Amino acid sequence: MYVAPAARGRGVGRQIFIALEAEARRLGVRRLVLETGPRQPEAIALYARAGFVQIPLYGEYRDTPHPELSVCMAKDL
């Protein structure tokens, strides 16, 4: 997810999350999982405010040669 710098601070990220969660629920999704990096503290804070919690690395991130570059998060719906 990316919000252009000019649009930041206006709740655009939160609105995107609301729409994504609504669609996920409509499709019967029970858990959302994402990956970001520690160099995106604003994104991590946004995800945490949206109810995501940090989880162990998953999938391709689990075996990465640089695990310190990934932060995985999840939210149960």
mmCIF file as gemmi writes it, N, C-alpha and C atoms, coordinates in Angstrom:
data_model
loop_
_atom_site.group_PDB
_atom_site.id
_atom_site.type_symbol
_atom_site.label_atom_id
_atom_site.label_alt_id
_atom_site.label_comp_id
_atom_site.label_asym_id
_atom_site.label_entity_id
_atom_site.label_seq_id
_atom_site.pdbx_PDB_ins_code
_atom_site.Cartn_x
_atom_site.Cartn_y
_atom_site.Cartn_z
_atom_site.occupancy
_atom_site.B_iso_or_equiv
_atom_site.pdbx_formal_charge
_atom_site.auth_seq_id
_atom_site.auth_asym_id
_atom_site.pdbx_PDB_model_num
ATOM 1 N N . MET Axp A 1 ? 0.844 -1.161 0 1 0 ? 1 A 1
ATOM 2 C CA . MET Axp A 1 ? 0 0 0 1 0 ? 1 A 1
ATOM 3 C C . MET Axp A 1 ? 0.893 1.228 0 1 0 ? 1 A 1
ATOM 4 N N . TYR Axp A 2 ? 0.538 2.216 -0.785 1 0 ? 2 A 1
ATOM 5 C CA . TYR Axp A 2 ? 1.335 3.427 -0.877 1 0 ? 2 A 1
ATOM 6 C C . TYR Axp A 2 ? 0.4 4.62 -0.983 1 0 ? 2 A 1
ATOM 7 N N . VAL Axp A 3 ? 0.699 5.643 -0.204 1 0 ? 3 A 1
ATOM 8 C CA . VAL Axp A 3 ? -0.036 6.903 -0.281 1 0 ? 3 A 1
ATOM 9 C C . VAL Axp A 3 ? 0.972 7.978 -0.682 1 0 ? 3 A 1
ATOM 10 N N . ALA Axp A 4 ? 0.672 8.688 -1.741 1 0 ? 4 A 1
ATOM 11 C CA . ALA Axp A 4 ? 1.566 9.744 -2.225 1 0 ? 4 A 1
ATOM 12 C C . ALA Axp A 4 ? 1.809 10.764 -1.117 1 0 ? 4 A 1
ATOM 13 N N . PRO Axp A 5 ? 3.017 11.282 -1.038 1 0 ? 5 A 1
ATOM 14 C CA . PRO Axp A 5 ? 3.335 12.242 0.025 1 0 ? 5 A 1
ATOM 15 C C . PRO Axp A 5 ? 2.351 13.404 0.133 1 0 ? 5 A 1
ATOM 16 N N . ALA Axp A 6 ? 1.884 13.897 -0.989 1 0 ? 6 A 1
ATOM 17 C CA . ALA Axp A 6 ? 0.953 15.029 -0.956 1 0 ? 6 A 1
ATOM 18 C C . ALA Axp A 6 ? -0.386 14.678 -0.321 1 0 ? 6 A 1
ATOM 19 N N . ALA Axp A 7 ? -0.73 13.405 -0.282 1 0 ? 7 A 1
ATOM 20 C CA . ALA Axp A 7 ? -2.026 12.978 0.269 1 0 ? 7 A 1
ATOM 21 C C . ALA Axp A 7 ? -1.91 12.436 1.692 1 0 ? 7 A 1
ATOM 22 N N . ARG Axp A 8 ? -0.719 12.365 2.226 1 0 ? 8 A 1
ATOM 23 C CA . ARG Axp A 8 ? -0.529 11.814 3.565 1 0 ? 8 A 1
ATOM 24 C C . ARG Axp A 8 ? -1.08 12.74 4.633 1 0 ? 8 A 1
ATOM 25 N N . GLY Axp A 9 ? -1.472 12.128 5.753 1 0 ? 9 A 1
ATOM 26 C CA . GLY Axp A 9 ? -2.005 12.9 6.871 1 0 ? 9 A 1
ATOM 27 C C . GLY Axp A 9 ? -3.466 13.274 6.714 1 0 ? 9 A 1
ATOM 28 N N . ARG Axp A 10 ? -4.121 12.719 5.733 1 0 ? 10 A 1
ATOM 29 C CA . ARG Axp A 10 ? -5.531 13.039 5.466 1 0 ? 10 A 1
ATOM 30 C C . ARG Axp A 10 ? -6.45 11.85 5.684 1 0 ? 10 A 1
ATOM 31 N N . GLY Axp A 11 ? -5.922 10.764 6.237 1 0 ? 11 A 1
ATOM 32 C CA . GLY Axp A 11 ? -6.739 9.587 6.492 1 0 ? 11 A 1
ATOM 33 C C . GLY Axp A 11 ? -6.93 8.68 5.293 1 0 ? 11 A 1
ATOM 34 N N . VAL Axp A 12 ? -6.147 8.909 4.238 1 0 ? 12 A 1
ATOM 35 C CA . VAL Axp A 12 ? -6.286 8.094 3.032 1 0 ? 12 A 1
ATOM 36 C C . VAL Axp A 12 ? -5.945 6.629 3.327 1 0 ? 12 A 1
ATOM 37 N N . GLY Axp A 13 ? -4.858 6.4 4.048 1 0 ? 13 A 1
ATOM 38 C CA . GLY Axp A 13 ? -4.475 5.033 4.401 1 0 ? 13 A 1
ATOM 39 C C . GLY Axp A 13 ? -5.56 4.322 5.178 1 0 ? 13 A 1
ATOM 40 N N . ARG Axp A 14 ? -6.143 5.021 6.13 1 0 ? 14 A 1
ATOM 41 C CA . ARG Axp A 14 ? -7.24 4.442 6.926 1 0 ? 14 A 1
ATOM 42 C C . ARG Axp A 14 ? -8.435 4.11 6.035 1 0 ? 14 A 1
ATOM 43 N N . GLN Axp A 15 ? -8.765 4.981 5.101 1 0 ? 15 A 1
ATOM 44 C CA . GLN Axp A 15 ? -9.88 4.727 4.189 1 0 ? 15 A 1
ATOM 45 C C . GLN Axp A 15 ? -9.604 3.521 3.299 1 0 ? 15 A 1
ATOM 46 N N . ILE Axp A 16 ? -8.355 3.39 2.861 1 0 ? 16 A 1
ATOM 47 C CA . ILE Axp A 16 ? -7.987 2.224 2.05 1 0 ? 16 A 1
ATOM 48 C C . ILE Axp A 16 ? -8.173 0.95 2.867 1 0 ? 16 A 1
ATOM 49 N N . PHE Axp A 17 ? -7.716 0.981 4.133 1 0 ? 17 A 1
ATOM 50 C CA . PHE Axp A 17 ? -7.876 -0.189 4.996 1 0 ? 17 A 1
ATOM 51 C C . PHE Axp A 17 ? -9.337 -0.557 5.206 1 0 ? 17 A 1
ATOM 52 N N . ILE Axp A 18 ? -10.172 0.436 5.41 1 0 ? 18 A 1
ATOM 53 C CA . ILE Axp A 18 ? -11.599 0.171 5.599 1 0 ? 18 A 1
ATOM 54 C C . ILE Axp A 18 ? -12.17 -0.536 4.376 1 0 ? 18 A 1
ATOM 55 N N . ALA Axp A 19 ? -11.819 -0.054 3.183 1 0 ? 19 A 1
ATOM 56 C CA . ALA Axp A 19 ? -12.314 -0.669 1.947 1 0 ? 19 A 1
ATOM 57 C C . ALA Axp A 19 ? -11.748 -2.075 1.762 1 0 ? 19 A 1
ATOM 58 N N . LEU Axp A 20 ? -10.452 -2.263 2.036 1 0 ? 20 A 1
ATOM 59 C CA . LEU Axp A 20 ? -9.842 -3.584 1.893 1 0 ? 20 A 1
ATOM 60 C C . LEU Axp A 20 ? -10.456 -4.592 2.868 1 0 ? 20 A 1
ATOM 61 N N . GLU Axp A 21 ? -10.65 -4.173 4.102 1 0 ? 21 A 1
ATOM 62 C CA . GLU Axp A 21 ? -11.25 -5.08 5.086 1 0 ? 21 A 1
ATOM 63 C C . GLU Axp A 21 ? -12.687 -5.43 4.713 1 0 ? 21 A 1
ATOM 64 N N . ALA Axp A 22 ? -13.439 -4.465 4.241 1 0 ? 22 A 1
ATOM 65 C CA . ALA Axp A 22 ? -14.816 -4.734 3.838 1 0 ? 22 A 1
ATOM 66 C C . ALA Axp A 22 ? -14.849 -5.754 2.704 1 0 ? 22 A 1
ATOM 67 N N . GLU Axp A 23 ? -13.973 -5.595 1.731 1 0 ? 23 A 1
ATOM 68 C CA . GLU Axp A 23 ? -13.925 -6.542 0.618 1 0 ? 23 A 1
ATOM 69 C C . GLU Axp A 23 ? -13.463 -7.914 1.087 1 0 ? 23 A 1
ATOM 70 N N . ALA Axp A 24 ? -12.476 -7.94 1.97 1 0 ? 24 A 1
ATOM 71 C CA . ALA Axp A 24 ? -12 -9.22 2.499 1 0 ? 24 A 1
ATOM 72 C C . ALA Axp A 24 ? -13.128 -9.948 3.237 1 0 ? 24 A 1
ATOM 73 N N . ARG Axp A 25 ? -13.866 -9.237 4.057 1 0 ? 25 A 1
ATOM 74 C CA . ARG Axp A 25 ? -14.993 -9.858 4.771 1 0 ? 25 A 1
ATOM 75 C C . ARG Axp A 25 ? -16.043 -10.37 3.785 1 0 ? 25 A 1
ATOM 76 N N . ARG Axp A 26 ? -16.324 -9.56 2.754 1 0 ? 26 A 1
ATOM 77 C CA . ARG Axp A 26 ? -17.309 -9.963 1.748 1 0 ? 26 A 1
ATOM 78 C C . ARG Axp A 26 ? -16.887 -11.268 1.089 1 0 ? 26 A 1
ATOM 79 N N . LEU Axp A 27 ? -15.585 -11.441 0.898 1 0 ? 27 A 1
ATOM 80 C CA . LEU Axp A 27 ? -15.06 -12.646 0.257 1 0 ? 27 A 1
ATOM 81 C C . LEU Axp A 27 ? -14.889 -13.815 1.226 1 0 ? 27 A 1
ATOM 82 N N . GLY Axp A 28 ? -15.149 -13.571 2.503 1 0 ? 28 A 1
ATOM 83 C CA . GLY Axp A 28 ? -15.024 -14.634 3.488 1 0 ? 28 A 1
ATOM 84 C C . GLY Axp A 28 ? -13.632 -14.819 4.052 1 0 ? 28 A 1
ATOM 85 N N . VAL Axp A 29 ? -12.77 -13.853 3.831 1 0 ? 29 A 1
ATOM 86 C CA . VAL Axp A 29 ? -11.413 -13.921 4.372 1 0 ? 29 A 1
ATOM 87 C C . VAL Axp A 29 ? -11.483 -13.791 5.888 1 0 ? 29 A 1
ATOM 88 N N . ARG Axp A 30 ? -10.704 -14.595 6.578 1 0 ? 30 A 1
ATOM 89 C CA . ARG Axp A 30 ? -10.726 -14.586 8.04 1 0 ? 30 A 1
ATOM 90 C C . ARG Axp A 30 ? -9.502 -13.931 8.651 1 0 ? 30 A 1
ATOM 91 N N . ARG Axp A 31 ? -8.43 -13.783 7.853 1 0 ? 31 A 1
ATOM 92 C CA . ARG Axp A 31 ? -7.205 -13.198 8.39 1 0 ? 31 A 1
ATOM 93 C C . ARG Axp A 31 ? -6.465 -12.457 7.287 1 0 ? 31 A 1
ATOM 94 N N . LEU Axp A 32 ? -6.031 -11.256 7.608 1 0 ? 32 A 1
ATOM 95 C CA . LEU Axp A 32 ? -5.206 -10.471 6.699 1 0 ? 32 A 1
ATOM 96 C C . LEU Axp A 32 ? -3.765 -10.546 7.185 1 0 ? 32 A 1
ATOM 97 N N . VAL Axp A 33 ? -2.826 -10.729 6.274 1 0 ? 33 A 1
ATOM 98 C CA . VAL Axp A 33 ? -1.413 -10.831 6.602 1 0 ? 33 A 1
ATOM 99 C C . VAL Axp A 33 ? -0.64 -9.928 5.653 1 0 ? 33 A 1
ATOM 100 N N . LEU Axp A 34 ? 0.345 -9.221 6.176 1 0 ? 34 A 1
ATOM 101 C CA . LEU Axp A 34 ? 1.122 -8.316 5.342 1 0 ? 34 A 1
ATOM 102 C C . LEU Axp A 34 ? 2.582 -8.347 5.746 1 0 ? 34 A 1
ATOM 103 N N . GLU Axp A 35 ? 3.401 -7.804 4.861 1 0 ? 35 A 1
ATOM 104 C CA . GLU Axp A 35 ? 4.83 -7.649 5.121 1 0 ? 35 A 1
ATOM 105 C C . GLU Axp A 35 ? 5.203 -6.215 4.802 1 0 ? 35 A 1
ATOM 106 N N . THR Axp A 36 ? 6.005 -5.646 5.659 1 0 ? 36 A 1
ATOM 107 C CA . THR Axp A 36 ? 6.56 -4.314 5.445 1 0 ? 36 A 1
ATOM 108 C C . THR Axp A 36 ? 7.989 -4.35 5.945 1 0 ? 36 A 1
ATOM 109 N N . GLY Axp A 37 ? 8.608 -3.203 6.07 1 0 ? 37 A 1
ATOM 110 C CA . GLY Axp A 37 ? 9.983 -3.181 6.534 1 0 ? 37 A 1
ATOM 111 C C . GLY Axp A 37 ? 10.171 -2.228 7.694 1 0 ? 37 A 1
ATOM 112 N N . PRO Axp A 38 ? 11.202 -2.434 8.484 1 0 ? 38 A 1
ATOM 113 C CA . PRO Axp A 38 ? 11.451 -1.571 9.635 1 0 ? 38 A 1
ATOM 114 C C . PRO Axp A 38 ? 11.802 -0.137 9.248 1 0 ? 38 A 1
ATOM 115 N N . ARG Axp A 39 ? 12.123 0.064 7.986 1 0 ? 39 A 1
ATOM 116 C CA . ARG Axp A 39 ? 12.422 1.425 7.514 1 0 ? 39 A 1
ATOM 117 C C . ARG Axp A 39 ? 11.156 2.208 7.176 1 0 ? 39 A 1
ATOM 118 N N . GLN Axp A 40 ? 9.993 1.603 7.405 1 0 ? 40 A 1
ATOM 119 C CA . GLN Axp A 40 ? 8.704 2.274 7.187 1 0 ? 40 A 1
ATOM 120 C C . GLN Axp A 40 ? 7.951 2.395 8.512 1 0 ? 40 A 1
ATOM 121 N N . PRO Axp A 41 ? 8.486 3.143 9.476 1 0 ? 41 A 1
ATOM 122 C CA . PRO Axp A 41 ? 7.824 3.218 10.787 1 0 ? 41 A 1
ATOM 123 C C . PRO Axp A 41 ? 6.42 3.814 10.72 1 0 ? 41 A 1
ATOM 124 N N . GLU Axp A 42 ? 6.194 4.712 9.768 1 0 ? 42 A 1
ATOM 125 C CA . GLU Axp A 42 ? 4.852 5.283 9.633 1 0 ? 42 A 1
ATOM 126 C C . GLU Axp A 42 ? 3.862 4.21 9.194 1 0 ? 42 A 1
ATOM 127 N N . ALA Axp A 43 ? 4.287 3.341 8.278 1 0 ? 43 A 1
ATOM 128 C CA . ALA Axp A 43 ? 3.416 2.252 7.827 1 0 ? 43 A 1
ATOM 129 C C . ALA Axp A 43 ? 3.141 1.286 8.97 1 0 ? 43 A 1
ATOM 130 N N . ILE Axp A 44 ? 4.169 0.938 9.722 1 0 ? 44 A 1
ATOM 131 C CA . ILE Axp A 44 ? 3.98 0.029 10.855 1 0 ? 44 A 1
ATOM 132 C C . ILE Axp A 44 ? 2.999 0.634 11.856 1 0 ? 44 A 1
ATOM 133 N N . ALA Axp A 45 ? 3.119 1.917 12.121 1 0 ? 45 A 1
ATOM 134 C CA . ALA Axp A 45 ? 2.198 2.58 13.041 1 0 ? 45 A 1
ATOM 135 C C . ALA Axp A 45 ? 0.77 2.572 12.493 1 0 ? 45 A 1
ATOM 136 N N . LEU Axp A 46 ? 0.61 2.808 11.196 1 0 ? 46 A 1
ATOM 137 C CA . LEU Axp A 46 ? -0.718 2.775 10.577 1 0 ? 46 A 1
ATOM 138 C C . LEU Axp A 46 ? -1.328 1.392 10.717 1 0 ? 46 A 1
ATOM 139 N N . TYR Axp A 47 ? -0.55 0.361 10.423 1 0 ? 47 A 1
ATOM 140 C CA . TYR Axp A 47 ? -1.051 -1.005 10.524 1 0 ? 47 A 1
ATOM 141 C C . TYR Axp A 47 ? -1.43 -1.336 11.959 1 0 ? 47 A 1
ATOM 142 N N . ALA Axp A 48 ? -0.608 -0.919 12.909 1 0 ? 48 A 1
ATOM 143 C CA . ALA Axp A 48 ? -0.914 -1.186 14.321 1 0 ? 48 A 1
ATOM 144 C C . ALA Axp A 48 ? -2.206 -0.476 14.73 1 0 ? 48 A 1
ATOM 145 N N . ARG Axp A 49 ? -2.391 0.756 14.302 1 0 ? 49 A 1
ATOM 146 C CA . ARG Axp A 49 ? -3.641 1.472 14.614 1 0 ? 49 A 1
ATOM 147 C C . ARG Axp A 49 ? -4.847 0.779 13.993 1 0 ? 49 A 1
ATOM 148 N N . ALA Axp A 50 ? -4.628 0.096 12.87 1 0 ? 50 A 1
ATOM 149 C CA . ALA Axp A 50 ? -5.716 -0.622 12.195 1 0 ? 50 A 1
ATOM 150 C C . ALA Axp A 50 ? -5.969 -1.992 12.832 1 0 ? 50 A 1
ATOM 151 N N . GLY Axp A 51 ? -5.193 -2.349 13.855 1 0 ? 51 A 1
ATOM 152 C CA . GLY Axp A 51 ? -5.431 -3.605 14.552 1 0 ? 51 A 1
ATOM 153 C C . GLY Axp A 51 ? -4.497 -4.747 14.195 1 0 ? 51 A 1
ATOM 154 N N . PHE Axp A 52 ? -3.493 -4.481 13.378 1 0 ? 52 A 1
ATOM 155 C CA . PHE Axp A 52 ? -2.528 -5.512 13.027 1 0 ? 52 A 1
ATOM 156 C C . PHE Axp A 52 ? -1.521 -5.682 14.152 1 0 ? 52 A 1
ATOM 157 N N . VAL Axp A 53 ? -1.068 -6.919 14.352 1 0 ? 53 A 1
ATOM 158 C CA . VAL Axp A 53 ? -0.028 -7.215 15.338 1 0 ? 53 A 1
ATOM 159 C C . VAL Axp A 53 ? 1.112 -7.93 14.622 1 0 ? 53 A 1
ATOM 160 N N . GLN Axp A 54 ? 2.312 -7.74 15.161 1 0 ? 54 A 1
ATOM 161 C CA . GLN Axp A 54 ? 3.475 -8.377 14.55 1 0 ? 54 A 1
ATOM 162 C C . GLN Axp A 54 ? 3.418 -9.881 14.765 1 0 ? 54 A 1
ATOM 163 N N . ILE Axp A 55 ? 3.791 -10.626 13.72 1 0 ? 55 A 1
ATOM 164 C CA . ILE Axp A 55 ? 3.811 -12.083 13.744 1 0 ? 55 A 1
ATOM 165 C C . ILE Axp A 55 ? 5.185 -12.557 13.268 1 0 ? 55 A 1
ATOM 166 N N . PRO Axp A 56 ? 5.505 -13.83 13.473 1 0 ? 56 A 1
ATOM 167 C CA . PRO Axp A 56 ? 6.763 -14.341 12.92 1 0 ? 56 A 1
ATOM 168 C C . PRO Axp A 56 ? 6.767 -14.223 11.392 1 0 ? 56 A 1
ATOM 169 N N . LEU Axp A 57 ? 7.952 -14.136 10.832 1 0 ? 57 A 1
ATOM 170 C CA . LEU Axp A 57 ? 8.069 -14.078 9.381 1 0 ? 57 A 1
ATOM 171 C C . LEU Axp A 57 ? 7.393 -15.294 8.762 1 0 ? 57 A 1
ATOM 172 N N . TYR Axp A 58 ? 6.75 -15.103 7.625 1 0 ? 58 A 1
ATOM 173 C CA . TYR Axp A 58 ? 6.025 -16.185 6.955 1 0 ? 58 A 1
ATOM 174 C C . TYR Axp A 58 ? 6.472 -16.289 5.504 1 0 ? 58 A 1
ATOM 175 N N . GLY Axp A 59 ? 6.12 -17.41 4.881 1 0 ? 59 A 1
ATOM 176 C CA . GLY Axp A 59 ? 6.37 -17.607 3.452 1 0 ? 59 A 1
ATOM 177 C C . GLY Axp A 59 ? 7.802 -17.325 3.06 1 0 ? 59 A 1
ATOM 178 N N . GLU Axp A 60 ? 7.954 -16.605 1.965 1 0 ? 60 A 1
ATOM 179 C CA . GLU Axp A 60 ? 9.29 -16.306 1.443 1 0 ? 60 A 1
ATOM 180 C C . GLU Axp A 60 ? 10.124 -15.479 2.411 1 0 ? 60 A 1
ATOM 181 N N . TYR Axp A 61 ? 9.489 -14.761 3.313 1 0 ? 61 A 1
ATOM 182 C CA . TYR Axp A 61 ? 10.212 -13.917 4.263 1 0 ? 61 A 1
ATOM 183 C C . TYR Axp A 61 ? 10.869 -14.749 5.365 1 0 ? 61 A 1
ATOM 184 N N . ARG Axp A 62 ? 10.331 -15.921 5.626 1 0 ? 62 A 1
ATOM 185 C CA . ARG Axp A 62 ? 10.859 -16.798 6.669 1 0 ? 62 A 1
ATOM 186 C C . ARG Axp A 62 ? 12.299 -17.225 6.361 1 0 ? 62 A 1
ATOM 187 N N . ASP Axp A 63 ? 12.607 -17.459 5.097 1 0 ? 63 A 1
ATOM 188 C CA . ASP Axp A 63 ? 13.92 -17.965 4.72 1 0 ? 63 A 1
ATOM 189 C C . ASP Axp A 63 ? 14.816 -16.911 4.068 1 0 ? 63 A 1
ATOM 190 N N . THR Axp A 64 ? 14.449 -15.658 4.201 1 0 ? 64 A 1
ATOM 191 C CA . THR Axp A 64 ? 15.237 -14.597 3.588 1 0 ? 64 A 1
ATOM 192 C C . THR Axp A 64 ? 16.619 -14.514 4.237 1 0 ? 64 A 1
ATOM 193 N N . PRO Axp A 65 ? 17.637 -14.183 3.46 1 0 ? 65 A 1
ATOM 194 C CA . PRO Axp A 65 ? 18.967 -14.037 4.045 1 0 ? 65 A 1
ATOM 195 C C . PRO Axp A 65 ? 19.093 -12.785 4.924 1 0 ? 65 A 1
ATOM 196 N N . HIS Axp A 66 ? 18.095 -11.896 4.854 1 0 ? 66 A 1
ATOM 197 C CA . HIS Axp A 66 ? 18.115 -10.656 5.646 1 0 ? 66 A 1
ATOM 198 C C . HIS Axp A 66 ? 16.788 -10.474 6.386 1 0 ? 66 A 1
ATOM 199 N N . PRO Axp A 67 ? 16.524 -11.312 7.392 1 0 ? 67 A 1
ATOM 200 C CA . PRO Axp A 67 ? 15.243 -11.218 8.09 1 0 ? 67 A 1
ATOM 201 C C . PRO Axp A 67 ? 15.033 -9.89 8.8 1 0 ? 67 A 1
ATOM 202 N N . GLU Axp A 68 ? 16.096 -9.187 9.075 1 0 ? 68 A 1
ATOM 203 C CA . GLU Axp A 68 ? 15.965 -7.894 9.756 1 0 ? 68 A 1
ATOM 204 C C . GLU Axp A 68 ? 15.32 -6.84 8.858 1 0 ? 68 A 1
ATOM 205 N N . LEU Axp A 69 ? 15.147 -7.132 7.582 1 0 ? 69 A 1
ATOM 206 C CA . LEU Axp A 69 ? 14.541 -6.18 6.65 1 0 ? 69 A 1
ATOM 207 C C . LEU Axp A 69 ? 13.041 -6.379 6.482 1 0 ? 69 A 1
ATOM 208 N N . SER Axp A 70 ? 12.473 -7.359 7.196 1 0 ? 70 A 1
ATOM 209 C CA . SER Axp A 70 ? 11.037 -7.636 7.057 1 0 ? 70 A 1
ATOM 210 C C . SER Axp A 70 ? 10.347 -7.583 8.406 1 0 ? 70 A 1
ATOM 211 N N . VAL Axp A 71 ? 9.154 -7.024 8.381 1 0 ? 71 A 1
ATOM 212 C CA . VAL Axp A 71 ? 8.253 -7.034 9.529 1 0 ? 71 A 1
ATOM 213 C C . VAL Axp A 71 ? 6.938 -7.596 9.007 1 0 ? 71 A 1
ATOM 214 N N . CYS Axp A 72 ? 6.492 -8.713 9.57 1 0 ? 72 A 1
ATOM 215 C CA . CYS Axp A 72 ? 5.233 -9.312 9.162 1 0 ? 72 A 1
ATOM 216 C C . CYS Axp A 72 ? 4.173 -9.026 10.226 1 0 ? 72 A 1
ATOM 217 N N . MET Axp A 73 ? 2.968 -8.749 9.761 1 0 ? 73 A 1
ATOM 218 C CA . MET Axp A 73 ? 1.874 -8.396 10.662 1 0 ? 73 A 1
ATOM 219 C C . MET Axp A 73 ? 0.607 -9.094 10.187 1 0 ? 73 A 1
ATOM 220 N N . ALA Axp A 74 ? -0.335 -9.282 11.118 1 0 ? 74 A 1
ATOM 221 C CA . ALA Axp A 74 ? -1.601 -9.94 10.771 1 0 ? 74 A 1
ATOM 222 C C . ALA Axp A 74 ? -2.737 -9.341 11.587 1 0 ? 74 A 1
ATOM 223 N N . LYS Axp A 75 ? -3.934 -9.536 11.065 1 0 ? 75 A 1
ATOM 224 C CA . LYS Axp A 75 ? -5.163 -9.11 11.744 1 0 ? 75 A 1
ATOM 225 C C . LYS Axp A 75 ? -6.23 -10.138 11.467 1 0 ? 75 A 1
ATOM 226 N N . ASP Axp A 76 ? -6.803 -10.688 12.525 1 0 ? 76 A 1
ATOM 227 C CA . ASP Axp A 76 ? -7.932 -11.604 12.373 1 0 ? 76 A 1
ATOM 228 C C . ASP Axp A 76 ? -9.199 -10.802 12.16 1 0 ? 76 A 1
ATOM 229 N N . LEU Axp A 77 ? -9.986 -11.249 11.202 1 0 ? 77 A 1
ATOM 230 C CA . LEU Axp A 77 ? -11.256 -10.586 10.937 1 0 ? 77 A 1
ATOM 231 C C . LEU Axp A 77 ? -12.358 -11.353 11.629 1 0 ? 77 A 1
